[in-house]
Every structure is written in C-alpha cells, then in structure tokens.
Amino acid sequence: MKLYLDTSAPETILKLDSQEYRYNFDNDLAEKLLAFIRDKLQENNKTFQDITEIKFMSGPGSFTGLRIGATVVNTIAHELNIPLYDHFGKKHPIILPAYGKNANISKPRK
C-alpha cells in the first residue's frame, strides 16, 4: 500500500493507494496525526506493516505542519525500512521540509 501525506496546509491530505482523506487538525496535528493514519489504515483493514512506500509533500507550506509531517513520515519509513519520496518523486533517505522561505522567528522578549 502506498501512503501519501500532505501537511503543508491547514487541511491535511492522506492518501492510501486511491483512497483520499482530508482533515483539519487545527492545533492538534502533532498529537493526532499518527492516530489518524492508524485509524484510516484500520478502516481499510490494513496496518502500518502493509505500507510499501511513502510520498510526502515536502513544501512549500506551513513551517510547523511540514516539520510535523516530515517527522512522522521519516519515522514510519525508517521503522518499516521502506522507500520515502518527495512530492516530485525523488527518493530520499530522510525528508527535509522545503519551507519556500526563511522561518520568521521573533526575537526573545527577555
């Protein structure tokens, strides 16, 4: 089963082969993304071990969303020892987010 994940925008897109799921996690992406993937796999009578490759929308987009998504797909691919691709189809040992611009980091208040 091929998994595609896009966390670059407020609405997360998950594809499992031809099945597509969309969900807006608001500020709960980090806490709920992995369970969302697990639940959608279960709806299709699959487990994480049924995933054969992962494709990730690596950017540009939301700084936090891309970091969370990249962490999840990197971990799954590593643990299952399966190929990992960016949205252009280029294979990577790990995905690094492509934010499209430098992070806007504010100065500390103290």
N, C-alpha and C positions, 0 to 999 in steps of 0.2 A: 504494500500500500504506500502510495506517495502522499506525503504531507506537505502542504504549502501554508506558510504563515505570513501575515502582513499586520504588523503592529505600528505602522508608520503614521496612522491617522487615528482619531478618536474611535472610529468603528474598526474593530479587529476583524480580519478575514482569515478564516481557517478553511482549507480545502483538504478533504481526504479523498483521494482519487477524484471522482467527478462530483462528489457531494460538497456543497459550499455552505458555510455557516458564518453569520455575521453577528457581532455582539459589541455593544458599547459598555466597556468596563468602568467608565468614569475614572475614579482614582483608585480602583481596586485591581488593576491589571496584574501587578506583581503578586498579589495574594490569590487571584482566582484563575490565572491563565492556565496553569498546569492542570488544575482540576477540570477546567472547561475542555481541554484537549482530551483528557482521560474520559470524560463523560461522553463526548462525541464519538470517540473510538468505541466505547461500550454500546452506544446506540446502533453502531454498525457491526456489533458482535466481533470486535477486534480489540487487541491490546497494544501496548507500546511495542511489543516484540514483533508485531505484524508490519510495522513501518519499515520500508526498504530504502527510502531516501527522503531527504528534506530539502525543500526550496524555501528561501527566506527573502522577503522584500527588504533589502538592506538599506534602503534610503533613496532619496532624502525624506525627511519627515520629523516627527516628534522625537526630540532628544531622549526623553525618558522612555517612551514607547519602544523605540529602536533598541535601546540598551537592555530593556527587559526581554524583548523578543529574541534578541541575539543571544542573551544568556541562556534562555530556555532551549533554543534550537541547538546551540553549541553543546549543551549538557546532554540532551537527548541523543544527538549524533555521536558524541563521544562514548556514552554509556552503551549504546547499541552497536557501535562500530559500523555505522552506515554513512554513505556519502552525503555531503552537505553542499548545496549550491546557492548562489545568489540569484536574484530575480532575472539576471541576464543569462543564466545557465552555466556560469563559470563555477567550477568545483573549487572548494576551499577546505583546508584543514580546520579552520575556525572562521566564523563570520565576524567581521568588524563593521559596525554601522557606518554608513556614509551619510552624515547629517546634512550635507549640502551647504553648510556654512559653519563658522566657528560657534562654539557654545556661548551663550550670553550669560556670563557668570557675574553676578553682582558682587561688589566689594563687601567684606565683612563689616558689620555695624560697630564692632569694638575695635 
